[in-house]
């Protein structure tokens, strides 16, 4: 096998890996919407309901990346990056509004063991997927896959923040921990959106 053929085979393997990672993320979040909707209604939890909306954003981002990986071209990459940047803006806006409303209304959610378990599992899964997407995106020199990896990282951070908030509420009735943790996600999401929209084309 020549060097060119070897590089081509490596590229195909990396592309297949990227597609596989996005499909896993997509499947996890589709299941997550069902679990989170049930848990949110049972616990009357604003945080869990909001995290379900975050899962919708992640589904959209994964769909965009799968579309981009199915065909090349710089124009396709630019459009995909804009869509991912928009997802970051939507995510930051959602978390900011949710956190302010919860703090302003002093909303106390019920305890939710299923919510804690699911968000803990989601955090671990999303951190693992985010790292794998980042490595694969760099190896492919694909900024879209790398950017979506950061969306996945934020999904994991938000899952961890929701989990901590739910756990503190269950154990110590610290109802305000989750909205305060949410502001960390707002900062990160806004920073990533700015990086995407201000990057040289």
C-alpha positions, 0 to 999 in steps of 0.5 A: 500500500502506498503512502497516499493509499494509506492516508486515504484509508486512515481518512476513511476510518476517521470519517467512519469514527466521526459518524459513529460518534455522532450517531451515538450522541444522537441516539442517547439524546433521543432517549434522553428527551423521553426520560427527562420529560417523564422525570421533569413532570414527576418532579415538577423540575424546571432544570430537568425540563430545560435540560430536555430542551438542551438535548434537543439542541444537541440532537440538532447539532449532531444532525448538522455534523452528520450532514456535513460529514456526508459531503465535503467543501468549505462552503458546507463547513462554513454553513455547518459552523454557523448552525453550530454557533447558533446552537451555542447562542440558543443554549446560552440564552436558554440556560440564562433565562432558566437560571434567572427565572428559577432564582427570581421565583425561588422555585423548589423542585421535588426530589428526583432520583431518576433525574440524578441517575440520568444526568450523572450517566449523561455527564459521563457519556458526554464527556467521553464523547466530547473528548473522542470527537475533539481527537477525531476532528483534529485528526480529520482537520474538520472544524465542524466535528471539533466545534460539535465536540464542544457542544457535547462538552457543554451538554456534559457540563450542563448535565453535571450542573443539573445533577449537582443541583438535584442532589443538593436539593434532595440532600440539603434542600439547597434549591438555588445551587442548580441555577447558580451553576447554570451561569457557568454554562452561559459563560462557556456557551457564549464564549464558544459562540463568539469564537465560531462567529468571529473566526476568520473565514 
